[in-house]
Amino acid sequence: MPRRPDATFLAERGSVWRFLGAQSCSSIGAIALTTVLGIQVFALTRSEFALGLLGLVEFLPSLLLVLLTGTLADRIDRRRMASVALVVETAAAAGLAWYATTDPTSATPIFFLVLLFGTARAFAAPAVRSMPADLVPHGNLPWLTVRYSGTWQLSAIVGPVLGGFLYAANPALPFVAVAVLFGTAAFGIMTVRYARHVRERVAVTAIAEPLDAIEPAELEGLEIAAASGAPGAPDAPGTRPNRLKEALEGFRFIRREPVLLGAISLDLMAVLFGGALALLPAIADERLGVDAVGLGWLRAATGIGAALMTITLAFRPLGRRIGVVLLAAVAVFGLGTVVLGATTNFTVAFVALAVLSAADAISVFVRATLVPLLTPDEMRGRVLAMEMVFIGASNELGAFESGVTGQIFGPALAVVIGGVASVATAVAWWFGFPALRRTDRFPRMALRPTPATGPAGGPAAGPDPPVPTAGAPPPTAAPPLGTGVSGASDEV
């Protein structure tokens, strides 16, 4: 059974629930926006390529700004960074609402506003995704992860249905609702309070910042930290920090960890080829013969399947062989995609979407739990920014790839080809990443969590603990993870 959260977490649970509420508003808004934009762009262009281009425009800022956004998430208050970005998202949604009232005939202004939204999202994502580990003691992170994932799955059900119904009533209404949701999320994020271990680390930073007032002899300890190259440590006197090198550390860390590299790249390749959701507006219209409301329910099927799987994982956590389960889930995802592309029946398409999304939920949960547990706190923003590019690449470049192949082969054949490629990817990674295949349990401690950097930067004292071997069981002396799909019990 999942372990109950400890007293330290219970003392700060109000802040955790405010964070989850803000994240729910943001997710519902983003998914509703994506659903409605697909309907609107396809109605204006009747082009599968335009649907793919929509995803590419949203993704490009994340790719181009990854070094900046990841480093910022490690160096400034993540709450402030996320809130400002959400305010910009609110402005983009308001602009889309206004344009929808002008009886539009061109999709070009929509693409510019989506570019603005994508830029804001590029800053918000690494900040928000880094925050769960700042809100609870690390032993309770899996407890929060499964609920964080649950809010996302709930949003994936509510968002598309809300967007579809509002669009059917008035094309401007869903954008107004999205703007309100983003504004609410921005306010909610600013009310979040960090956990005690983060507040103490930030307090150390505040004391260490006025270095000019400290005598040289007193700087010895801080100079050692700076000379070590630890991210977030104060810069050694008379030196200029290599910000580019520091920003690229997130990529280097992922590359050095075969389990992380395998899990993240597996998701990238599978969804790159199996990005059927981008073509759902065309499939709904041309293959299934349903309107905006029907499309909303098809998008909601993805949330329903993922939510059911998340609930299952909460009560029946994965105990062993998580690497094999991850690879099998990607194969099932591909098979569900093949069925979706082959059918002309609404019910079969609905079930196929639910199944492939349930399989994807397993992949999301395994990855969302592995990444923070294997990443030192002082690098989490950069690693998660890099992961966001990988995942954004899989979703948005997958959408673009689906749009291109859909324009050439038609939406049905394009989806089938993508599903077959996803299955082939799972087979290739089975042989190409043996460390991932052999991974049995989640590690029970983060790799090298000190010297640490909080949302505002700053070193934290303490020696480095032993580094667990990727794919090997964690040390027997370590406590269980708590709730979540872990060896002892149970996405961001």
C-alpha positions as CSV (number, residue, x, y, z in Angstrom):
1,M,0.0,0.0,0.0
2,P,1.2,3.6,-0.7
3,R,2.9,5.2,2.3
4,R,1.1,8.2,3.8
5,P,2.8,11.6,3.6
6,D,4.9,12.5,6.6
7,A,4.2,15.3,9.1
8,T,6.5,17.8,7.4
9,F,4.5,17.5,4.2
10,L,1.1,17.6,6.0
11,A,2.2,20.9,7.6
12,E,2.5,22.5,4.2
13,R,-0.2,20.7,2.3
14,G,-2.2,23.9,1.6
15,S,0.5,25.2,-0.6
16,V,0.7,21.9,-2.4
17,W,-3.0,22.0,-3.2
18,R,-2.8,25.6,-4.4
19,F,0.0,24.5,-6.7
20,L,-2.1,21.6,-8.1
21,G,-5.1,24.0,-8.5
22,A,-3.0,26.5,-10.5
23,Q,-1.5,23.7,-12.6
24,S,-5.0,22.4,-13.3
25,C,-6.1,25.8,-14.5
26,S,-3.1,26.1,-16.7
27,S,-3.4,22.6,-18.2
28,I,-7.2,22.9,-18.8
29,G,-6.5,26.2,-20.6
30,A,-3.6,24.8,-22.7
31,I,-5.5,21.7,-23.8
32,A,-8.7,23.6,-24.6
33,L,-6.6,26.1,-26.6
34,T,-4.9,23.3,-28.6
35,T,-8.2,21.7,-29.4
36,V,-9.9,24.8,-30.6
37,L,-6.9,26.0,-32.5
38,G,-6.9,22.8,-34.5
39,I,-10.6,23.2,-35.3
40,Q,-10.1,26.8,-36.3
41,V,-7.0,26.4,-38.4
42,F,-8.4,23.4,-40.3
43,A,-11.7,25.2,-41.0
44,L,-9.7,28.1,-42.4
45,T,-7.2,26.2,-44.5
46,R,-8.5,22.6,-45.0
47,S,-4.8,21.6,-44.9
48,E,-3.2,18.8,-42.9
49,F,0.1,20.6,-43.4
50,A,-1.3,23.7,-41.6
51,L,-2.2,21.5,-38.6
52,G,1.3,20.2,-38.4
53,L,2.8,23.7,-38.8
54,L,0.7,24.8,-35.8
55,G,2.5,22.4,-33.6
56,L,5.9,23.4,-35.0
57,V,5.3,27.1,-34.4
58,E,4.4,26.4,-30.7
59,F,7.5,24.2,-30.2
60,L,10.2,26.4,-31.8
61,P,10.6,28.8,-28.9
62,S,11.2,25.9,-26.5
63,L,14.0,24.7,-28.8
64,L,15.6,28.1,-29.4
65,L,15.4,29.3,-25.8
66,V,16.2,26.1,-23.9
67,L,19.6,27.2,-22.7
68,L,18.2,30.5,-21.3
69,T,15.0,29.1,-19.8
70,G,16.6,26.1,-18.0
71,T,19.3,28.3,-16.5
72,L,16.8,30.9,-15.4
73,A,14.7,28.2,-13.7
74,D,17.7,27.4,-11.6
75,R,18.7,31.0,-10.8
76,I,15.6,33.0,-10.1
77,D,12.4,32.4,-8.1
78,R,10.5,29.8,-10.1
79,R,7.2,31.1,-8.9
80,R,7.9,34.5,-10.4
81,M,9.2,33.1,-13.6
82,A,6.1,30.9,-14.1
83,S,3.6,33.6,-13.1
84,V,5.1,36.2,-15.6
85,A,5.0,33.6,-18.4
86,L,1.4,32.8,-17.6
87,V,0.5,36.5,-17.8
88,V,1.9,36.5,-21.3
89,E,-0.1,33.4,-22.1
90,T,-3.2,35.2,-20.9
91,A,-2.4,38.1,-23.3
92,A,-2.0,35.6,-26.2
93,A,-5.3,34.0,-25.5
94,A,-7.0,37.4,-25.3
95,G,-5.6,38.2,-28.7
96,L,-7.0,35.0,-30.1
97,A,-10.4,35.8,-28.6
98,W,-10.4,39.2,-30.3
99,Y,-9.3,37.8,-33.6
100,A,-12.1,35.2,-33.5
101,T,-14.6,38.1,-33.3
102,T,-13.4,39.6,-36.6
103,D,-14.8,36.9,-38.8
104,P,-11.3,35.7,-39.8
105,T,-10.4,34.5,-43.3
106,S,-6.7,33.9,-42.8
107,A,-4.7,31.7,-40.3
108,T,-1.6,33.8,-40.4
109,P,-2.4,36.0,-37.3
110,I,-3.2,32.8,-35.4
111,F,0.3,31.5,-36.1
112,F,1.9,34.7,-34.7
113,L,-0.2,34.6,-31.6
114,V,0.6,30.9,-31.1
115,L,4.3,31.8,-31.4
116,L,3.8,34.3,-28.6
117,F,2.0,31.6,-26.5
118,G,4.8,29.1,-27.3
119,T,7.5,31.6,-26.2
120,A,5.7,32.1,-22.9
121,R,5.2,28.4,-22.4
122,A,9.0,27.9,-23.0
123,F,9.6,29.9,-19.9
124,A,6.8,28.5,-17.8
125,A,7.4,24.8,-18.4
126,P,10.8,24.3,-16.8
127,A,9.8,26.5,-13.8
128,V,6.6,24.7,-13.1
129,R,8.0,21.2,-13.7
130,S,10.8,21.9,-11.3
131,M,8.5,23.1,-8.5
132,P,7.1,19.7,-7.2
133,A,10.4,18.8,-5.7
134,D,10.5,22.3,-4.1
135,L,7.1,21.8,-2.4
136,V,7.5,18.5,-0.5
137,P,10.3,16.6,1.2
138,H,12.0,14.3,-1.4
139,G,10.5,11.2,0.2
140,N,7.0,12.4,-0.6
141,L,7.8,13.4,-4.3
142,P,6.1,10.2,-5.7
143,W,3.0,11.0,-3.7
144,L,2.9,14.5,-5.3
145,T,3.9,13.1,-8.7
146,V,0.9,10.8,-9.0
147,R,-1.5,13.6,-8.0
148,Y,0.3,16.1,-10.3
149,S,-0.2,13.5,-13.1
150,G,-3.8,13.1,-12.1
151,T,-4.5,16.8,-12.4
152,W,-3.1,16.7,-15.9
153,Q,-5.3,13.7,-16.9
154,L,-8.4,15.5,-15.5
155,S,-7.4,18.5,-17.5
156,A,-7.1,16.3,-20.6
157,I,-10.7,15.3,-20.1
158,V,-12.2,18.7,-19.2
159,G,-10.2,20.9,-21.6
160,P,-11.2,19.4,-24.9
161,V,-14.8,19.0,-24.0
162,L,-15.0,22.5,-22.7
163,G,-13.2,23.9,-25.8
164,G,-15.5,21.9,-28.2
165,F,-18.7,23.0,-26.5
166,L,-17.7,26.6,-26.2
167,Y,-16.5,26.8,-29.8
168,A,-19.8,25.3,-31.0
169,A,-21.6,28.1,-29.1
170,N,-19.3,30.9,-30.2
171,P,-15.8,30.7,-31.7
172,A,-14.5,33.5,-29.4
173,L,-15.8,32.0,-26.1
174,P,-13.2,29.2,-25.6
175,F,-10.4,31.8,-26.0
176,V,-12.0,34.0,-23.3
177,A,-12.3,31.1,-21.0
178,V,-8.6,30.1,-21.6
179,A,-7.5,33.7,-20.8
180,V,-9.4,33.5,-17.5
181,L,-7.8,30.2,-16.7
182,F,-4.3,31.3,-17.4
183,G,-4.8,34.5,-15.3
184,T,-6.1,32.4,-12.4
185,A,-3.1,30.1,-12.7
186,A,-0.7,33.0,-12.6
187,F,-2.2,34.2,-9.4
188,G,-2.3,30.8,-7.9
189,I,1.4,30.1,-8.6
190,M,2.5,33.2,-6.7
191,T,0.7,32.1,-3.6
192,V,2.7,28.8,-3.4
193,R,5.0,28.5,-0.5
194,Y,8.2,26.4,-0.8
195,A,8.9,23.5,1.5
196,R,11.1,24.0,4.6
197,H,14.2,22.4,3.0
198,V,14.1,24.9,0.1
199,R,13.3,27.9,2.3
200,E,16.4,27.1,4.4
201,R,18.5,26.8,1.3
202,V,17.3,30.1,0.0
203,A,18.1,31.7,3.4
204,V,21.7,30.5,3.1
205,T,21.8,32.1,-0.4
206,A,20.6,35.4,1.0
207,I,23.4,35.4,3.6
208,A,26.0,34.4,1.1
209,E,25.1,37.0,-1.6
210,P,26.8,40.2,-0.2
211,L,30.3,38.8,-0.9
212,D,32.0,42.2,-1.1
213,A,31.3,42.8,2.6
214,I,33.1,39.5,3.7
215,E,36.8,39.4,4.5
216,P,38.9,37.3,2.1
217,A,39.7,34.8,4.8
218,E,36.0,34.2,5.3
219,L,35.5,33.4,1.6
220,E,37.5,30.2,1.7
221,G,34.5,27.8,1.9
222,L,32.6,29.7,-0.8
223,E,35.6,29.8,-3.1
224,I,35.9,26.0,-2.8
225,A,32.3,25.7,-3.9
226,A,32.8,28.1,-6.8
227,A,36.0,26.4,-7.9
228,S,34.2,23.1,-8.0
229,G,32.0,24.3,-10.8
230,A,28.8,23.5,-8.9
231,P,25.8,25.0,-10.6
232,G,24.4,27.9,-8.6
233,A,27.6,28.3,-6.5
234,P,28.9,31.9,-6.1
235,D,31.4,32.8,-8.8
236,A,35.0,32.8,-7.7
237,P,36.4,36.3,-7.2
238,G,38.1,37.6,-10.4
239,T,36.5,35.0,-12.7
240,R,33.7,35.1,-15.2
241,P,31.3,32.2,-15.1
242,N,30.9,30.1,-18.3
243,R,27.1,30.4,-18.6
244,L,26.9,28.4,-21.8
245,K,28.9,25.5,-20.3
246,E,26.6,25.7,-17.2
247,A,23.5,25.7,-19.3
248,L,24.6,22.7,-21.4
249,E,25.2,20.7,-18.2
250,G,21.6,19.6,-18.4
251,F,22.2,17.9,-21.7
252,R,25.5,16.4,-20.6
253,F,23.9,14.9,-17.5
254,I,21.2,13.2,-19.5
255,R,23.7,11.9,-21.9
256,R,25.8,10.4,-19.1
257,E,22.8,8.6,-17.6
258,P,21.8,5.7,-19.9
259,V,18.5,5.1,-18.2
260,L,17.5,8.8,-18.5
261,L,18.7,9.0,-22.0
262,G,16.9,5.9,-23.0
263,A,13.6,6.8,-21.4
264,I,13.5,10.4,-22.7
265,S,14.7,9.5,-26.2
266,L,12.2,6.6,-26.3
267,D,9.4,9.0,-25.7
268,L,10.7,11.4,-28.3
269,M,11.0,8.9,-31.1
270,A,7.7,7.1,-30.3
271,V,5.6,10.2,-30.2
272,L,7.5,11.8,-33.1
273,F,6.2,9.0,-35.3
274,G,2.9,8.4,-33.5
275,G,1.7,12.0,-33.2
276,A,-1.8,11.3,-34.4
277,L,-3.5,14.0,-32.2
278,A,-2.4,16.7,-34.6
279,L,-4.5,15.1,-37.4
280,L,-7.6,14.6,-35.2
281,P,-9.4,17.6,-36.7
282,A,-9.0,16.1,-40.2
283,I,-9.8,12.5,-39.0
284,A,-12.9,13.7,-37.2
285,D,-14.1,15.7,-40.2
286,E,-13.1,13.4,-43.1
287,R,-13.1,9.9,-41.6
288,L,-15.6,10.0,-38.8
289,G,-18.0,12.7,-39.9
290,V,-18.3,14.5,-36.5
291,D,-18.3,18.2,-35.5
292,A,-16.4,20.3,-33.0
293,V,-18.3,18.6,-30.1
294,G,-17.4,15.2,-31.4
295,L,-13.8,16.2,-31.8
296,G,-13.8,17.5,-28.2
297,W,-14.9,14.1,-27.0
298,L,-12.2,12.4,-29.1
299,R,-9.6,14.5,-27.4
300,A,-11.3,13.8,-24.1
301,A,-10.8,10.1,-24.7
302,T,-7.1,10.6,-24.4
303,G,-7.6,12.1,-20.9
304,I,-10.1,9.4,-19.9
305,G,-7.7,6.6,-20.8
306,A,-4.8,8.2,-19.1
307,A,-6.8,9.1,-16.0
308,L,-8.0,5.5,-15.6
309,M,-4.4,4.3,-15.9
310,T,-3.2,6.9,-13.4
311,I,-5.8,5.8,-10.9
312,T,-4.7,2.2,-11.5
313,L,-1.1,3.1,-10.8
314,A,-2.0,4.9,-7.6
315,F,-3.7,1.8,-6.2
316,R,-1.7,-0.9,-7.9
317,P,1.8,0.6,-8.1
318,L,4.5,-0.9,-10.4
319,G,6.8,-2.8,-8.2
320,R,9.3,-4.4,-10.5
321,R,10.6,-4.4,-14.1
322,I,9.8,-0.8,-14.8
323,G,12.1,-0.8,-17.8
324,V,10.3,-3.7,-19.5
325,V,6.9,-2.1,-18.6
326,L,8.0,1.2,-20.2
327,L,9.0,-0.5,-23.5
328,A,5.8,-2.5,-23.6
329,A,3.7,0.6,-23.0
330,V,5.3,2.3,-26.0
331,A,4.6,-0.8,-28.2
332,V,0.9,-0.7,-27.1
333,F,0.8,3.0,-27.8
334,G,1.9,2.3,-31.4
335,L,-0.7,-0.5,-31.9
336,G,-3.4,1.8,-30.6
337,T,-2.3,4.5,-33.1
338,V,-2.5,1.9,-36.0
339,V,-6.1,1.1,-35.0
340,L,-7.0,4.8,-34.9
341,G,-5.7,5.4,-38.4
342,A,-7.5,2.3,-39.8
343,T,-11.0,2.8,-38.5
344,T,-13.9,4.8,-39.7
345,N,-16.1,4.1,-36.7
346,F,-16.3,6.8,-34.0
347,T,-16.6,4.3,-31.1
348,V,-13.6,2.3,-32.2
349,A,-11.6,5.5,-32.6
350,F,-12.7,6.6,-29.1
351,V,-11.5,3.3,-27.6
352,A,-8.2,3.3,-29.6
353,L,-7.5,6.8,-28.3
354,A,-8.2,5.8,-24.7
355,V,-6.0,2.7,-25.0
356,L,-3.0,4.5,-26.6
357,S,-3.3,7.3,-24.0
358,A,-3.4,4.8,-21.1
359,A,-0.2,3.3,-22.4
360,D,1.3,6.8,-22.8
361,A,0.4,7.5,-19.1
362,I,2.6,4.7,-18.0
363,S,5.5,6.2,-20.0
364,V,4.8,9.6,-18.6
365,F,4.7,8.4,-15.1
366,V,7.9,6.4,-15.3
367,R,9.8,9.2,-16.9
368,A,8.3,11.9,-14.6
369,T,9.4,9.9,-11.5
370,L,12.9,8.9,-12.8
371,V,14.0,12.3,-13.9
372,P,13.7,14.2,-10.5
373,L,15.0,11.2,-8.6
374,L,18.1,10.8,-10.8
375,T,18.8,14.6,-11.0
376,P,20.7,16.7,-8.5
377,D,18.5,19.6,-7.2
378,E,21.0,22.2,-8.4
379,M,20.6,21.0,-12.0
380,R,16.9,20.1,-12.0
381,G,15.9,23.2,-13.9
382,R,18.4,22.7,-16.7
383,V,17.7,19.0,-17.0
384,L,14.0,19.5,-17.1
385,A,14.3,22.2,-19.6
386,M,16.3,19.8,-21.8
387,E,13.7,17.1,-21.2
388,M,11.0,19.6,-22.1
389,V,12.7,20.1,-25.5
390,F,12.9,16.4,-26.0
391,I,9.2,16.0,-25.1
392,G,8.2,19.1,-26.9
393,A,10.1,17.8,-29.9
394,S,8.3,14.5,-29.8
395,N,4.9,16.2,-29.5
396,E,5.3,19.3,-31.8
397,L,7.7,17.9,-34.3
398,G,5.6,14.8,-34.3
399,A,2.6,17.0,-35.1
400,F,4.6,18.6,-37.9
401,E,5.7,15.2,-39.3
402,S,2.1,14.0,-39.1
403,G,1.0,17.1,-41.0
404,V,3.5,16.6,-43.8
405,T,2.8,12.9,-44.2
406,G,-1.0,13.6,-43.9
407,Q,-0.7,16.1,-46.7
408,I,1.1,13.5,-48.9
409,F,-0.7,10.2,-48.0
410,G,-3.9,11.4,-46.4
411,P,-4.6,11.4,-42.6
412,A,-5.5,7.7,-42.3
413,L,-2.4,6.2,-43.9
414,A,-0.2,8.8,-42.2
415,V,-1.5,7.7,-38.7
416,V,-1.0,4.0,-39.5
417,I,2.5,4.6,-40.7
418,G,3.3,6.5,-37.5
419,G,1.9,3.7,-35.3
420,V,4.0,1.1,-37.0
421,A,7.1,3.3,-36.6
422,S,6.3,3.6,-32.8
423,V,6.2,-0.2,-32.4
424,A,9.5,-0.5,-34.3
425,T,11.0,2.1,-32.0
426,A,10.1,0.1,-28.9
427,V,11.8,-3.0,-30.4
428,A,14.9,-1.0,-31.3
429,W,15.2,0.5,-27.8
430,W,14.9,-3.0,-26.3
431,F,18.2,-3.9,-27.9
432,G,19.8,-0.5,-28.0
433,F,19.4,0.5,-24.3
434,P,20.0,-2.6,-22.2
435,A,20.4,-0.5,-19.1
436,L,16.8,0.8,-19.5
437,R,15.5,-2.7,-20.2
438,R,17.2,-4.1,-17.1
439,T,15.9,-1.3,-14.8
440,D,14.0,-3.0,-12.1
441,R,13.0,-0.3,-9.5
442,F,13.1,3.4,-9.1
443,P,16.2,4.7,-7.2
444,R,15.5,5.8,-3.7
445,M,17.7,8.9,-3.7
446,A,18.7,11.6,-6.0
447,L,22.1,11.6,-7.6
448,R,24.5,14.0,-5.9
449,P,21.9,16.3,-4.4
450,T,24.6,18.6,-2.9
451,P,25.9,21.2,-3.2
452,A,22.3,22.3,-4.0
453,T,20.8,25.4,-5.6
454,G,17.3,26.5,-4.8
455,P,15.0,28.5,-7.0
456,A,17.0,31.6,-6.1
457,G,20.4,29.9,-6.3
458,G,22.9,29.3,-3.5
459,P,24.9,26.5,-2.0
460,A,23.8,24.1,0.6
461,A,26.2,22.3,2.9
462,G,26.7,18.6,3.1
463,P,28.7,15.7,1.5
464,D,27.7,13.9,-1.6
465,P,25.9,10.6,-0.9
466,P,26.7,7.4,-2.8
467,V,25.6,7.4,-6.4
468,P,23.2,4.5,-7.2
469,T,24.0,2.5,-10.3
470,A,21.5,3.0,-13.1
471,G,19.3,0.0,-13.4
472,A,20.4,-1.5,-10.1
473,P,18.3,-1.8,-6.9
474,P,18.8,1.1,-4.5
475,P,20.8,0.7,-1.3
476,T,18.9,-1.4,1.2
477,A,19.4,1.2,4.0
478,A,17.4,3.8,2.1
479,P,13.8,4.4,3.1
480,P,11.0,3.5,0.6
481,L,9.9,6.1,-1.8
482,G,6.4,6.7,-0.5
483,T,3.4,6.5,-2.7
484,G,3.8,6.0,-6.4
485,V,4.9,3.5,-8.9
486,S,8.2,2.5,-7.2
487,G,9.7,-0.6,-5.9
488,A,8.4,0.1,-2.5
489,S,5.1,1.7,-3.3
490,D,3.8,4.0,-6.3
491,E,3.8,13.4,-14.8
492,V,4.7,16.6,-14.0
